[in-house]
Amino acid sequence: MSYTHLCPEERYYIEIELKKGTSQNKIAEALERSQSNISREIKRNTGQRGYRHKQAEDFSQERHKNKPSGSRYFCESLFWASQPKQAAKT
């Protein structure tokens, strides 16, 4: 199974089912997702007022926007790895 992000409709479904008291396992089965995926989604995106789908979508977009791009991180790693170590002056 390939990984895909949760869409807003799935987040809305999670919110509704949590309010009904449905277990994370049942939600995962209904969405055909792993239980750990649902658990992680709820943990990452639950605010002070509980899990809300719009807030969860905003949190997700913000995390995606702020994550470093792979190539930039790789280039910075190469730059710092190529720098000679400075001896500490006493």
JOMO-V445273 format. One line per field, one symbol per residue. phi: phi as a letter, one per 20 degrees, with the letter a starting at -180 (. if undefined). psi: psi as a letter, one per 40 degrees, with the letter a starting at -180 (. if undefined). burial: I if it has 16 or more other ideal C-beta (glycine too) atoms within 10 Angstrom, else O. Layout:
phi->???
psi->???
burial->???
This chain:
phi->.eecffegfffffggfffffnfffffffffelcfffffgfgfffdeefdnecffffffgffffffefffffffffffffffefffeffed
psi->hihiihiddddddddddddeeiidddddddefiiddddddddddehadeahhdddddddddddddeiiiddddddddddddehihhhhh.
burial->OOOOOIOOOIIOIIIOIIOOOOOIOOIIOOIOIOOOOIOOIIOOIOOOOOIIIOIIIOIIOOOOOOOOOOOOOOOOOOOOOOOOOOOOOO
